[in-house]
Structure formats: structure tokens, C-alpha cells
Amino acid sequence: MRKKSKNTPKGRLVEIDGVTYLLIDGNLLRYADLTFDKGFKIVLGCIGSEEVLRHLLNRLLGTSIVHLEYRNTEHPGMTEDERISRFDVYCEDEAGRCFQVEMQNWSQKHYFKRAIYYSSLVLMDQVAKEQIKIRKDAGKKWDYDFQPLYVVSFVNFKNSDSNDGESTRKNPFISTYRYTDIETKAELSNSTNLVFIDLNSFDKREDECKSLEDLWMYSIKNMHNLLDCPERIKGTEIEELYIKAELAKMKVEQRKKYEEEVMTRNDILNSIAEQLEDAKKEAARVGAAEGREEGRRKGMAEGLAKGRAQGLETGLAEGRAEGRAEGRAEGRAEGIAEGIAEGKNKGRAEVIRQFHSKGMSAEQIADLLDADVADIEKILL
């Protein structure tokens, strides 16, 4: 294995067995990362890549573009206060149809609405050009007859706004939207076409790709991880993409721009990773504190519940014991009182019987004891 190297603005070119790679941050690269919006624009948005982009659009969109050329990618906002909007790639075909093509690798809220907004800016640009032409033809007015527009978005993230229904599409990874009647589904016109190409859901391996459409999707998503063009792609319309994306063969300024953008992106990703790590540590600390507080509250609640249960049990036991003691005492007192009363009654009856045995009548005994005659008679029976 022969190995040679030389420095580049940010990385280092390394030649191994006749193939030159770019070494950035310890990573050996041969092809640009097209899922990175800047890489996508550098490869597919530069003069000389028109044919590659034409094949890509024809294959994935089912169009029949014969020729296209790039246009200015900066479009003013709807008011002077709005910032300039920049698209990745903006081109037109020979029929005047406009194609706004971009790579979106980061999740963004309301991404579909963003695409609609960008389409309006492209239409405004087209209108401005038409009005310039009209000024040259006296007596003519622009009648809103603008050419069809295609907003093509390669989306490499899970979009929560996207709807289901992939199983009913010819290509489950590509969805196209136009203005339609809500009830009849009849198209109003083909003037505005929003096309979303879902790289995130495309997970086929090279050997699982069955068509050129699949191989285009596979290449755009994975070529930056490859060190050689797959044999199945060599000799097809896609091979030119690998040639245009080969970092070592780019112009110095083109590669320099790519390297700077990659380094900037890596710095941002590292910063985000550190912030996420700090956030995780802080969340763990706060979570631990909240966990301790929650544990303390639960412990107190459980302790109070157990304390109440134990107190109730003890109270019931003591109450039962005291009740039994008081019951015994009260029973004894009542028994004594009853015994005394009963004893007194028995002694009185004995006295009455003794008086009667001495010949005294019941009336005489009742008078002597100050009692009722009837009570005396009951005792004497």
C-alpha cells in the first residue's frame, strides 16, 4: 500500500493506492456529504452539475427535463424588512418551469409551511421577470400566467407534520402536493408542486435497491460513508454524481468552502452535544433532588399512616383493657349492692315470719313495720 499526503486549507489529502481521500477530524472521506445542505449545494448547485441534477429530477419526479440552467439563489422577502431567503439550488428548464431544490437535515417546526412560503418567493421572482418583459412590449399586461413551480425538498429527519398513506404511493419515499378541491380532489392547476423526498425513512441497503430511483436515494443518503462507487452504479446516470462529489477532484476553492462548512458544522454539533450533556447532568441533579424530596414526602405519608394504624391498634387494646377493668369494677359494685339489698330483703322476711309465728296478724305486722299489708301477705304465703 502506497500512502502520500499533503495539507489542504482545513484537512489533509491522503493518497492510498492511487486514490486520494480527504482527512478531516480523523475521518477519511472520498465523497461529499449530500445530506449536509452546504455539501448538497456545493456538489449539485454549481456550474457543471446541470446534467447530474437534470437526471436526478427526471428520475425522482418523473419529469422529462431536456435542459436546465441555474438561477440566482437569493430572493427578497415580501417586504423590505424581511431577510433575503437563500435556497440550496434554483434552476429552470427549457419550458420555463422553476425548480427550487434543497436539502433539509435538521428538524424544523412547520417545515411544510416553510416550503409554501418559499414557493411564494420564487413566484414573486418569476413575476418580476415577466413584468420586465412586458414593459418592453407596449400595451401588454401580465395576466398571472406564471410557469409551473416545483419546490423539491430532501428531508432527512422525522417530520411529525407529514401524513400517512405511503403504501398508496408509487414511490413510498416521495410525496407531491398540489392545490386540489377538498371534496372532489380535482386539481386546481399544476402551478405549484410541493415535493418531499424522505431520506429519513429510506433504509435500504445497496443490495436491496431494485431500481435507479432506489440507487439515487441510496447514493444521496450514503455516499459520504463510501470509499468507492458501487459496481452497480458504474456506467449508469448516477455515476456522474460520484465524480462531481469526489472531494479530491474538486477545485481548490470549492473544496476549501466545503471543508470550512464541515468544520463549522462539526463545531456546532460538538457545542450542541456539550450543551446536551450539561443539560443531562443538570436534569440528573434536579431529578435526584426532586427524588429525595418526593421520597421524604412519601416516607412521611407512609410513617403517618403506619403511626395512625399502630396508634389505633394500641388505643383499641388499651380501651378494651380499661373497659374490661371498669366493667369488672362496676359489676362487683352492682353485685355487692344487689347482694346487700337481697340480704336485707331476706332478713326482713325472716323477721316477718318470726312475728307471725308469735301470733301477730298480717295487719299488725304491717302496722309495726310501716309496710303494705299485701307485701306482708306475699312473704307469709
C-alpha positions, 0 to 999 in steps of 0.5 A: 500500500502506497500512502502520500499526503499533503495539507489542504486549507482545513484537512489533509489529502491522503493518497492510498493506492492511487486514490486520494481521500480527504482527512478531516477530524480523523475521518477519511472521506472520498465523497461529499456529504449530500445530506449536509445542505452546504455539501448538497449545494456545493456538489449539485448547485454549481456550474457543471452539475446541470446534467447530474441534477437534470437526471436526478429530477427526471428520475425522482419526479418523473419529469422529462427535463431536456435542459436546465440552467441555474438561477440566482439563489437569493430572493427578497422577502415580501417586504423590505424588512424581511431577510433575503431567503437563500435556497440550496439550488434554483434552476429552470428548464427549457419550458420555463418551469422553476425548480427550487431544490434543497436539502433539509437535515435538521428538524424544523417546526412547520417545515411544510409551511416553510416550503409554501412560503418559499414557493411564494418567493420564487413566484414573486421572482418569476413575476418580476421577470415577466413584468420586465418583459412586458414593459418592453412590449407596449400595451401588454399586461401580465395576466398571472400566467406564471410557469409551473413551480416545483419546490423539491425538498430532501428531508432527512429527519422525522417530520411529525407534520407529514401524513400517512398513506405511503403504501398508496404511493408509487414511490413510498419515499416521495410525496407531491402536493398540489392545490386540489378541491377538498371534496372532489380532489380535482386539481386546481392547476399544476402551478405549484408542486410541493415535493418531499423526498424522505431520506429519513425513512429510506433504509435500504441497503445497496443490495436491496435497491431494485431500481435507479430511483432506489440507487439515487436515494441510496447514493444521496443518503450514503455516499459520504460513508463510501470509499468507492462507487458501487459496481452497480452504479458504474456506467449508469446516470448516477455515476456522474454524481460520484465524480462531481462529489469526489472531494479530491477532484474538486477545485481548490476553492470549492473544496476549501468552502466545503471543508470550512462548512464541515468544520463549522458544522462539526463545531456546532454539533460538538457545542450542541452535544456539550450543551446536551450533556450539561443539560443531562447532568443538570436534569440528573441533579434536579431529578435526584433532588426532586427524588429525595424530596418526593421520597421524604414526602412519601416516607412521611405519608407512609410513617403517618399512616403506619403511626395512625394504624399502630396508634389505633391498634394500641388505643383499641387494646388499651380501651378494651383493657380499661373497659374490661377493668371498669366493667369488672369494677362496676359489676362487683359494685352492682353485685355487692349492692344487689347482694346487700339489698337481697340480704336485707330483703331476706332478713326482713322476711325472716323477721316477718315470719318470726312475728307471725309465728308469735301470733301477730296478724298480717295487719299488725305486722304491717302496722309495726313495720310501716309496710303494705299489708299485701307485701306482708301477705306475699312473704307469709304465703 
